[in-house]
Amino acid sequence: RQGLLGAGFELPGSDSAIQSIPCGSDEIAMAMSAALEAQGIWVSAIRPPTVPENSARLRVTLSALHSDADIDSLIAALRWSRDAVGTGYRAE
């Protein structure tokens, strides 16, 4: 959470292993998910009807098997994906 907040992501409160990254539109969430997959990282895009319209998000699930290096790689990949998608990214 600290790494993502420091990278400019806004996150809803959550102390669980599941973290949501708000993206707004379905298109941005899908594009970021695809950009992450191209880097070998699977993060699912959650879209309506699972969530309300215009509140699509990425769902990151962490486990005890993820190392600090894995998490650092994820943060770097999320930043790259956000930048690759362009200025359409908006946190809510």
N, C-alpha and C positions, 0 to 999 in steps of 0.2 A: 504494500500500500504506500509506504513512504517513497519508494522509488518511482512509482507511477505518479504520485502527487507532485514529486519533484520534477517530473518530466512534463508537467502541465496537464495531466489528466485529472478530471474531476470525478470522484468516486462517491457513490452513496455509502452510507455507514454500513459496515458489515465486519463482524469479527470471525466469520466462518471461513472455511477453506474455499468457498465459492465467492468469487468477486465479479461484480458486474461493472462493465465499462460502457457508460451511455454513449451512443453514437447518433441518436436522433433518427435519421432516415434508414429505411431498409437497405437502400443502395449503399450507403456508407458502411453499415455493419457488414454487409455481404462482401464489399470490396476489401475491407480490412481483414476479414476472415480469409479471403482468397490470397491476399498478400502475405498473411502469416503462414498459410499452408505452403505457399511457394518457398518459404524459408524453412520448411520442415516442422512447423509448429501448428498443432491443431487447436484452434479456439473456435467454438461454435458461435454463430450469430443467432440471437434470439429475436424473433420478429412477431408482429401480429399474426395470428390472434393470441399468441402466448402472452404478449405484452400489449399495452394500449398503442394505438396509432402514434407514429412519430416518437416512439420511445424505444426503438430497437437498440440492442446492446450486444456486446460481446460477453460471453460467459467464460471466465477463467476458473478452472478447478485445480487447486494445488493439493499435493499430498506430502507426506513425510519423506517420500522417495525423491522429491525435487531438492536438488542442492542449491546453495547460494548462487553458484555459477549458472545453474539452469534458470533461476529467477532473474539474474542479471541479463541473460540472453533473451528471456521473454520480454523484459522491459525494453531492451534495445530493439527487438523485433517489432514491438508495438509502436515504438516511436517511428521506426522506419515505415511501417505500414500506414500510420497516420499521415506521415509526410508524403508517401507515395499516392495516397488517395487524394490528397490536395486539401485546399482550405475548406472543403465542405464539412470536415469533421467539426462537430460541436458537442461539447459536454453539456449535460443538463444540470 
